[in-house]
Amino acid sequence: MSTPVLLYRLVSATLLRTLMRRTGTGEALSVRTLAARSGVGRGTIGNLLTGEQESVPEESARKIAAVIGVDLLVLWVPMQRAELGAAGSDLAVTA
């Protein structure tokens, strides 16, 4: 049986961009810096900022929020669970 992954939807790409300009410490973060510090891929961060991607697994959402210095729910909204496919590569959304 596969382990369900809780997905989080970004509240707003504009909010993410604004928070990256001035984090909880007052520091500005580039896409590259946020990716490096959070361990989330640059492509994912870039896609979130352009709206090409709206959600990430809980672990990624927590890491991004922590690096920016905000509470998880300031930046993210919990969504339905997704289950990893048999090969572990595909996500199948469940209710």
N, C-alpha and C positions, 0 to 999 in steps of 0.2 A: 504494500500500500504506500502511496506517495504522501509526502508531507505537504499540507496546504501552505501557501505563501500569501500573507496578507499584503495587498497592494495599497499604495497611497497615491492619491491624485493631487497634483500640484494645484494650490488655490489659484495662483495667477503667475504667469511668466513675468509680468510687470513687477509683481511683488518680489519674486526671486531676484530679478535684476536690481531692484531698489535695495534690497537687503545685501546684495553682493557689493554694492557701492559703499555701504556703511554697515559693517558687521557689528556685533555686540561689543567688540573691542574698539570700534571706530575705524578699523582697517578696511581698505577696499580690497576685494578679491577678484582676480581674473578667472576666467573659465579654467585655465590651466592650473592655477593655484588651488581653486576649490576642488578640482578633480584630484590633484595630488594629495591634498590634505584629507579628503574624505575617502579616497580609494574608489570613487565612482568614476567611470570612464569619461573622458573629455567629450566624446560623442554624445553620451547620455545627457551631460550638463548642457551642451549646445542645443540638443534636440528639445530639452525642456524649455530653454529660453526662446526658441523659435516657435514652439507650439507643436512641433512634429511628434513629440512624445508628451503624454500627459501624466503618466503614472510610473512608479518604480516600486520594487519590493520594499517592505518595511525597513529592512536593514539599511538600504541605500537612503531612504527618506530620513531615517534617524541620523545617519552620518552627515548628510548635507546640513540638516538643521543644527547639529552640534557644532560643525565647523563655522557656520554663520553666526551661531550664538543665540538662537531663538528656540522657543519651545516647539516641539514637533508639530502641534496642531495650529501654530501660527501660519505655517507654510504648507501643510499637507492635510488632506481629508481622507480618512480610512475608507476603503472600498470593499467590495466582495472579495472572497478568497479565491485564489487560483490554485489548481493542483498541477504539479509537474507531471508531464506525460511519462509513458513507460520508459523512454530513453533518457528522461530527465532534461530534455532540451525544449520541449514545447509546453506552453502553459495552456491549460483548459480552465476557463472560468466556470465557477460553480456558484449556485445561489446560497 
